[in-house]
Amino acid sequence: MPPAETLTITLPPDMLRALRESVEAGAHATIDDALGAAVRAWQRQRREDAEHLETIRARIRRSLDDPRPSLSLEEVEAHMEALFAETRRDRRRA
């Protein structure tokens, strides 16, 4: 790991208070540790968001590459109505 670098930041009072409370509660040893945890969580969320977006893009690509003919609006509505009817029947049975 490269050596630590000093960084000066300005935080709104509510964020600084949350960091201090985290340290006082023992969740983190120092504010630096709390900030490090926050950055790691942010990095993890960015990775998860990127993976989710890639999954959506892959589904769109598969849909666009699907050789089957597109459905008409009437066909979609009929299919959706059949699904809704099936759901209603399943709920009545439950």
C-alpha positions as CSV (number, residue, x, y, z in Angstrom):
1,M,0.0,0.0,0.0
2,P,1.4,3.4,-0.9
3,P,2.2,5.8,2.0
4,A,-0.6,7.8,3.4
5,E,-1.1,11.3,2.1
6,T,-2.4,14.3,4.0
7,L,-5.6,15.7,2.7
8,T,-7.5,18.7,4.0
9,I,-11.3,18.6,3.5
10,T,-14.2,20.7,4.7
11,L,-17.3,18.8,5.9
12,P,-20.7,20.0,6.7
13,P,-21.4,20.0,10.5
14,D,-23.8,17.0,10.3
15,M,-21.2,14.8,8.6
16,L,-18.5,15.8,11.0
17,R,-20.9,15.1,13.9
18,A,-21.7,11.7,12.5
19,L,-17.9,10.9,12.2
20,R,-17.3,12.0,15.8
21,E,-20.2,10.0,17.1
22,S,-19.0,6.9,15.3
23,V,-15.6,7.3,17.0
24,E,-17.2,8.0,20.4
25,A,-19.4,5.0,20.0
26,G,-16.4,2.8,19.4
27,A,-17.3,1.9,15.8
28,H,-14.0,3.4,14.6
29,A,-10.8,4.2,16.4
30,T,-10.3,7.5,14.8
31,I,-12.0,9.9,12.4
32,D,-9.4,8.8,9.8
33,D,-10.6,5.2,10.2
34,A,-14.2,6.3,9.9
35,L,-13.5,8.2,6.7
36,G,-11.6,5.3,5.3
37,A,-14.6,3.0,6.0
38,A,-16.8,5.6,4.3
39,V,-14.6,5.7,1.2
40,R,-14.5,1.9,1.1
41,A,-18.3,1.7,1.3
42,W,-18.5,4.3,-1.5
43,Q,-16.1,2.3,-3.6
44,R,-18.1,-0.9,-3.0
45,Q,-21.3,0.9,-3.9
46,R,-19.8,2.2,-7.1
47,R,-18.7,-1.3,-8.1
48,E,-22.1,-2.7,-7.3
49,D,-23.8,0.0,-9.3
50,A,-21.4,-0.6,-12.3
51,E,-22.2,-4.3,-12.1
52,H,-25.9,-3.7,-12.0
53,L,-25.7,-1.3,-14.9
54,E,-23.7,-3.9,-16.9
55,T,-26.3,-6.5,-16.2
56,I,-29.0,-4.1,-17.5
57,R,-27.0,-3.4,-20.6
58,A,-26.4,-7.1,-21.2
59,R,-30.2,-7.7,-20.9
60,I,-30.8,-4.9,-23.4
61,R,-28.2,-6.3,-25.8
62,R,-29.8,-9.8,-25.6
63,S,-33.2,-8.2,-26.2
64,L,-32.1,-6.2,-29.2
65,D,-30.2,-9.3,-30.6
66,D,-33.2,-11.6,-30.1
67,P,-34.2,-12.9,-33.5
68,R,-37.8,-13.5,-32.5
69,P,-40.3,-11.0,-34.0
70,S,-41.4,-8.1,-31.8
71,L,-44.8,-8.4,-30.2
72,S,-47.6,-6.1,-31.1
73,L,-49.2,-4.0,-28.4
74,E,-52.3,-6.3,-28.5
75,E,-50.1,-9.4,-27.9
76,V,-48.3,-7.8,-25.0
77,E,-51.7,-6.7,-23.4
78,A,-53.1,-10.2,-23.9
79,H,-50.0,-11.8,-22.3
80,M,-50.1,-9.3,-19.4
81,E,-53.8,-10.0,-18.8
82,A,-53.1,-13.7,-18.8
83,L,-50.3,-13.2,-16.2
84,F,-52.6,-11.0,-14.0
85,A,-55.4,-13.6,-14.2
86,E,-53.0,-16.3,-13.2
87,T,-51.9,-14.2,-10.2
88,R,-55.5,-13.6,-9.2
89,R,-56.2,-17.3,-9.3
90,D,-53.1,-18.2,-7.3
91,R,-54.1,-15.6,-4.6
92,R,-57.6,-17.0,-4.3
93,R,-56.1,-20.5,-3.8
94,A,-53.7,-19.3,-1.1
